[in-house]
Amino acid sequence: MNVLDQSYAAALDQADSLASFRDQFHIPVIDGKQTLYFTGNSLGLQPKNAKEYLSEELEDWKNWGVEGHFRARRPWMPYHEFFSESLSKIVGAKPEEVVVMGSLTNNLHLLMVSFFRPQGQRTKILCEAKAFPSDQYALASQLRFHGLDPATHLIEVAPREGEHHIHTADFKAAIDKHGDEIAMMMIGGVNYYTGQVMAMEELTAHAQKRGVTVGWDLAHGAGNIELHLHDWNVDFAAWCHYKYLNAGPGATAGYFVHEKHHGQSDLPRFEGWWGHDKETRFQMPETFKPIPTAEAWQLSNAPVMAMAPVRASFDLVDQAGVRNLRAKSEKLTAYLQQVIEAVAIETDKFLEIITPEGARGAQISVHVHGYGKPLFDHLMAEGVIVDWREPNVIRMAPVPMYNSFEDIRSFGQILKTYLESH
Ligand SMILES: *Cc1c(COP(=O)(O)O)cnc(C)c1O
């Protein structure tokens, strides 16, 4: 049987115990075409229950005014606490190590106030070459904020000549070489461009052994791969909830601070009243007393309207189960690879998958040699939503919450038809 046969994909969909979750999402119909949506790595689709969760908060605000802080269905005063349990499972942490707050880049800066403290010889930051632009700007501006020059203080580890992924050995070699000059290592745990999953546990241990503080940007990791931030002994991490976690454009984000850093009054931190001890918060004492959890990094009371869709998303993740989602994701991505390889063979074209097979999440990035923007435009016109990076890389991620195997097969058929005549 051919992987591009309808019956082949149908059998895989039939065997999929999470198939029914697709109905819990709105799949966009654009210009009259039901889309094949493969950009859950950029903006996840809307869970149908998001509207209800948001309406409930608007209702409770209407009915209760300020009393909603205590009497809303989900009281706003402890609102952020309703996320901890679910989120702890998503990133592999204790509930007291994670918080839903703010936005990713904001949170990275706030965390670096505590975890990037250049001192003496240790003044440098180690990161990956061509990090996501916002991360590059954040790291460079942190260095300048401390009076340091990014040109000399940012150590970037790059792929080898002619390769796309970064070798774990090369990260380790850079850590060994610069060990006692590095104050902090901050890397994207899953590379946004190639989809490479970094050896987080191994690199965290390797860097910490040499006195380096370790943070991970998990924008492409949270809700995608299995994470064990607590067990890996990661110092801090931050991520967003609008990519694989389907909580809507610019959704309220999340962060992790390992419990070993909790309850320290002398740790530098930008502080606000929502990080202060809950017992005495409303006595409004002059001196800040940090909550002895990751909540100490919170600044403000919860933006409930912005957080309601995150609750909607997490409820679906809880129902599906993080492990089950990952298990399906591995099958979807393996099938996508098979389909791309089959199309390449049948059309005698060069489609190069640059995502390392042994270290990937949902995403696959494909170099479509000789096929530029016109191919992308064709896919879009056919209702295939993928992400295009100049000059000729397609990034796409089938996601286990709402993509089917048939989505992937249909994409393969559209790609094959185009390549056959071009
Ligand atoms: C998506 C993404 C961001 C986006 O940052 P925001 O603050 O949410 O706008 C930052 N870093 C990485 C690695 C990303 O993938």
The ligand as an SDF file (V2000), in Angstrom:
LIG
                    3D

 15 15  0  0  0  0  0  0  0  0999 V2000
    7.5100   32.7120   19.4750 C   0  0  0  0  0  0  0  0  0  0  0  0
    8.7810   33.0150   20.1520 C   0  0  0  0  0  0  0  0  0  0  0  0
    8.9600   34.2280   20.8510 C   0  0  0  0  0  0  0  0  0  0  0  0
    7.8780   35.2750   20.8750 C   0  0  0  0  0  0  0  0  0  0  0  0
    7.9950   36.1400   21.9730 O   0  0  0  0  0  0  0  0  0  0  0  0
    6.7350   36.9310   22.5550 P   0  0  0  0  0  0  0  0  0  0  0  0
    7.2960   37.6530   23.6940 O   0  0  0  0  0  0  0  0  0  0  0  0
    5.7000   35.9230   22.9090 O   0  0  0  0  0  0  0  0  0  0  0  0
    6.2250   37.8390   21.4820 O   0  0  0  0  0  0  0  0  0  0  0  0
   10.1710   34.4170   21.5110 C   0  0  0  0  0  0  0  0  0  0  0  0
   11.1470   33.4830   21.4740 N   0  0  0  0  0  0  0  0  0  0  0  0
   10.9980   32.3290   20.8010 C   0  0  0  0  0  0  0  0  0  0  0  0
   12.1030   31.3180   20.7930 C   0  0  0  0  0  0  0  0  0  0  0  0
    9.8310   32.0660   20.1060 C   0  0  0  0  0  0  0  0  0  0  0  0
    9.6830   30.9290   19.4220 O   0  0  0  0  0  0  0  0  0  0  0  0
  1  2  1  0
  2  3  1  0
  2 14  2  0
  3  4  1  0
  3 10  2  0
  4  5  1  0
  5  6  1  0
  6  7  2  0
  6  8  1  0
  6  9  1  0
 10 11  1  0
 11 12  2  0
 12 13  1  0
 12 14  1  0
 14 15  1  0
M  END
$$$$
